[in-house]
Amino acid sequence: MDWYISLVKEHPILTAMAQFAVLGTLGEVLSRWVAERRFFCPFGARGNLLRMAGWALLAVFIKYAFTGFVAFVDGLCAHGLLPELGAFGRSFAVSLAMNLQFGPFLVIVHRLIDNAIAGRANWANLDKGFLSLLWFWVPAHTVTFLLPPDFRIGLAAVWSLALGVILGFYARRPAA
């Protein structure tokens, strides 16, 4: 694990981009596999590369948000606008603040990137993306912010993969 921590400390943005490019794209692929109950290449080589680029771009925003919202909650506590919080309370406060303020921006930007990759506008089910901020991302990031900072982005990328699999189950078509 020392090599991972060293790499993340030396290259925080690049490692965030790489982790999300791989795991976020894999989450999308797995979602399609689960939804359609078969193994196939749903996006093709070009589509996968474009998705990886999209996830890498999102990772930059996410990395800055993770750092910024920790400082935001710490600042609120320091100025008496939030009470002193234990580890869990602080993690929950960071997750809630980030997902309520930054989350909608990320959902919309993610959809814009998906639309650009697909070459057509698709705004269907955007409400489900916003709802995922509450039922999935707030609890997931509460756990994430309990970890040391060097592990947070990696876990967030794993969460994006997990959400892809979960959404794949919700999108399953009846077996033929």
N, C-alpha and C positions, 0 to 999 in steps of 0.2 A: 503493500500500500504506500510505502514511502515514495516510490517512483511516481505514483498518481498524484499525491499531494504536492510533490516537487513540481511536476508538470503544470498542475492547476495554478500554483503560486506564480510560476514563471510566465505562463501564458493564459491568463484568466479568460480573455475574450476568445482566443482561438480554441481553447479546450471546450468552452461553452458551445461554440459554433459546431465543433466536431461531434460532440455528444448529442446535441439536438438534431444535427443533420442525419446522423445514423439512426438514433432511437426514435425520433419523431417520424421519420420516413418509414421505418420498420413498423411502427404503430399503425400507420395508414395502410400499409400492405397487409398486415395481420388482420386489420379491421375488415378489409375486403375478403380475405380468405375465410374468416369466420362467418361473415354475412352471406357469402355465396356457397359455403360448405365445400370448397375445393381449393387446391393449390394452383395458382397461376400467376402470371406477371400482369397485374392490373393496370400498371401505368406505362410499361415499356421502359427502355433504358433512358430515353430522353425525359420522360415524365418523372422517373425516379431522380434523375440529376436535378431537374428543376425543383422538385419537392425538397431535395436535400438543400439546395440553395435557399429556398424559402424558409426552411427550418433554421438554417444558419443565421439568416437575417433576424428572425424572431428571437434567436438565442441572445443576440446583442442587446435587444430591448429587455429581455428577461434578466440578463446578468446585471444591467444597470438598475432595474427595478428592485431586484433582490437586495442590492446594496443600499439603494435609496430609501426603501421602505423600512429597513431596519433602523436607519438613522432617523427617519420620520417618527417612528414609535418611540425610540429612545429620546428624541427631542421633546415629544409631548410629555413623556414622563418627567424629564428634567425640568420642564416649565410648569409642572403641577397640573397639566391638562388631562393626564391619565394617572391613576394611582400607581404606586410601586407594584410591579408585576413579578411573579415568580417566572420560572423558565417556561412553563406551559402557557401561562397567561400572556407572556410577551410573545411567544410563538403564535398564539392564536390572534393576538392584536395585529401583528405584522401581516399574517396571512389574510385576515379580514380586511384590513386597510388596503393591502395590495390588490386583492381580488375585487373589491368594490370600486376602487379608483382606477387602477391600471388594467384590470381584467377586461372590462368592456372594450377598451382601446385595442387590446391584444386580439380579442375575438374578431373584431371588425377588420383589423389589419391581416389577420390570418385568412379571413374569407376573401379579402381583396387579393391576396397572393394566390389563393386557390383559384379565384376567378381569372386572374391573369394567366395562370398556367393552363387552365381549361380553355381559355379564349372565349369565354362567354360568362355573362352575369348569372349568378345563382345565389339568391338570398333566402332560399327555402330553409326552414328549420333553424334560422339564426337564433330564435328564442331558446332553442335547446342548448345552443352554445353558451348563451348568457346564463341559463339555469345551471349548467355544469359548473359555473364559478361557485355556486353555493353548495350543491350536493357533492361535488367531487373536489374541486380545487381548494376550497377553504380548509376542509379536513386534511387533504393531502399535504398542503403547504404548512399546516400547523405542525405536522410531523417533520416536514423538511426543515423548518426553522428551529427545531430542537437539536439538529445536527450542527457540528462545527461548520463554519463558512465554506471550507474547502470541499465539502461533500454535498452541499446544497444543490448546485446546478446539476450535478450528476444524478441525484435522486429525482430532481424535477424532470429531467429527460426520461428517466425510467417511468415516472408517473405518466408522461405523455404517451409512452408505449402502452402502459396499462389502460389508459382511457381509450386508446384505439381499439384494444381488444374488447373492452366493455361495450363500446358503441357498436362494434361488429355484432355482438350478441343481440343487441336491441334492433339491429337492422336486418336480422336473419329473415330469410324468406322461408315459407313453409316447405318442408321436405317433399320432394316430388314422389 
